[in-house]
Amino acid sequence: NTKTRDMSNPNNRMFEEFLRFVDKIAPTWFVFENVYGLTKFKNGEENIQNHIENRFRHIGYTVKSKILYASDFGVPQRRNRLFIVGNRNGIDFEFPKEFDYSVSVDEAISDLPVLENGEIQMKGEYTVPFEQASPYAQFMRQKSKAPTQNIVSRNKDYVVERYKYIGQGENWSSIPDHLMGNYADKKRCHSGIYKRLIGSKPSVVISNYRKSMLIHPHQDRGLSVREAARLQSFPDDFIFEGPVSYVQQQIGNAVPPLLAKAVMKKILTYK
């Protein structure tokens, strides 16, 4: 939370619990992941990232850290996160090399159902035969016969009207002033609000995509649960549990599985 980036907020000390578990369980390896902002966070004069790494060293771990971009590892999303990897064997870990390709939003979701604002299809149909889908979509569909959880939150009519003015890559600033009357100061809107995804590029960060009003690249609506899951690299047979608002937050908070896989595959190369 940008308003409480100090150690007076107990939520900013959750890394202490991670450290405690590693200290008690003493695994051979651990992987610590957090937002990029942690690299800028300070406790007084000390950088928190350095503080955490030194704490791991104090309990016997060799650590390496790096900012990784999910889009460099087959995830159709430009998501950057801090990874700290540690081991008890004194190994000088090297992070995996970036892939030589990226996956676009269209490649990721264009075979999923065409939906309306507020529509719910708990079990839909793919719009493209498996053989004609992109390699990424085929990978997502390997264990699934039909796309599930095609759930779009219902937005007010005036919100959908705003969507119509926003082109790919554009945001709230493209909305006419007469449709933004409920904003006290339109200029204070975050750049990620009312962002329409660019079909030919990886997505922007999927956080809580409903709250930020992320817009489908070709349809005037928000993203469905399954589309957001695809952009995070969750396969289609993965079912999310709980109320829709919880599911949306789960997806936004998750480490993209394909990014996690790349890191773990590299760890497994060390004997």
Rosetta blueprint (number, residue, H / E / L):
1 N L
2 T H
3 K H
4 T H
5 R L
6 D L
7 M L
8 S L
9 N L
10 P H
11 N H
12 N H
13 R H
14 M L
15 F H
16 E H
17 E H
18 F H
19 L H
20 R H
21 F H
22 V H
23 D H
24 K H
25 I H
26 A L
27 P L
28 T L
29 W E
30 F E
31 V E
32 F E
33 E E
34 N E
35 V E
36 Y H
37 G H
38 L H
39 T H
40 K H
41 F L
42 K E
43 N E
44 G L
45 E L
46 E E
47 N E
48 I H
49 Q H
50 N H
51 H H
52 I H
53 E H
54 N H
55 R H
56 F H
57 R H
58 H H
59 I L
60 G L
61 Y L
62 T E
63 V E
64 K E
65 S E
66 K E
67 I E
68 L E
69 Y E
70 A H
71 S H
72 D H
73 F H
74 G L
75 V L
76 P L
77 Q E
78 R L
79 R L
80 N E
81 R E
82 L E
83 F E
84 I E
85 V E
86 G E
87 N E
88 R L
89 N L
90 G L
91 I L
92 D L
93 F L
94 E L
95 F L
96 P L
97 K L
98 E L
99 F L
100 D L
101 Y L
102 S L
103 V L
104 S L
105 V H
106 D H
107 E H
108 A H
109 I H
110 S L
111 D L
112 L L
113 P L
114 V L
115 L L
116 E L
117 N L
118 G L
119 E L
120 I E
121 Q E
122 M E
123 K E
124 G L
125 E L
126 Y L
127 T L
128 V L
129 P L
130 F H
131 E H
132 Q H
133 A L
134 S L
135 P H
136 Y H
137 A H
138 Q H
139 F H
140 M H
141 R L
142 Q L
143 K L
144 S L
145 K L
146 A L
147 P L
148 T E
149 Q E
150 N E
151 I E
152 V L
153 S L
154 R L
155 N L
156 K L
157 D H
158 Y H
159 V H
160 V H
161 E H
162 R H
163 Y H
164 K L
165 Y L
166 I L
167 G L
168 Q L
169 G L
170 E L
171 N L
172 W H
173 S H
174 S H
175 I L
176 P L
177 D H
178 H H
179 L H
180 M L
181 G L
182 N L
183 Y L
184 A L
185 D L
186 K H
187 K H
188 R H
189 C L
190 H L
191 S L
192 G L
193 I L
194 Y L
195 K L
196 R E
197 L L
198 I L
199 G L
200 S L
201 K L
202 P L
203 S E
204 V L
205 V L
206 I L
207 S L
208 N L
209 Y L
210 R L
211 K L
212 S L
213 M L
214 L L
215 I E
216 H L
217 P L
218 H L
219 Q L
220 D L
221 R L
222 G E
223 L L
224 S L
225 V H
226 R H
227 E H
228 A H
229 A H
230 R H
231 L H
232 Q L
233 S L
234 F L
235 P L
236 D L
237 D L
238 F L
239 I L
240 F L
241 E L
242 G L
243 P L
244 V H
245 S H
246 Y H
247 V H
248 Q H
249 Q H
250 Q H
251 I H
252 G H
253 N H
254 A L
255 V L
256 P L
257 P H
258 L H
259 L H
260 A H
261 K H
262 A H
263 V H
264 M H
265 K H
266 K H
267 I H
268 L L
269 T L
270 Y L
271 K L
